[in-house]
Amino acid sequence: MRDQEQIRCCACARLLFCAEPDALSGILTIKCPRCRAMNILRPRALSPERDQRPQVKGPGQ
């Protein structure tokens, strides 16, 4: 079995679930059953072509 990372609550550190690294492909929202905090999880890195922000020209440029 591959190494799995533990996903814990941001407020109370309760273990929410285990997952393979880079398993998330979209945004995931989980409510902690212990402290009721909302945990919003996002994928770690975007693909390189999406990491760069488009250059926006302001007025007078």
C-alpha positions, 0 to 999 in steps of 0.5 A: 500500500502506498504512503497516505497522508493524513488530513486533519481538522484545521481547528482541533486536529482530529483525523478526518481521512487518509488519502494518497498524495495528490488525490484531490482533483477539486475543492472538498469541504468537510465539516469536522464532527468534533468541533464543527469547523468547516475544512476547505481542502484544495489540490496542492499544485496547479499545472504549470500552465495555470500557475502563471497569472495573465498579464493585465494592462492597466490604464495608460499601458 
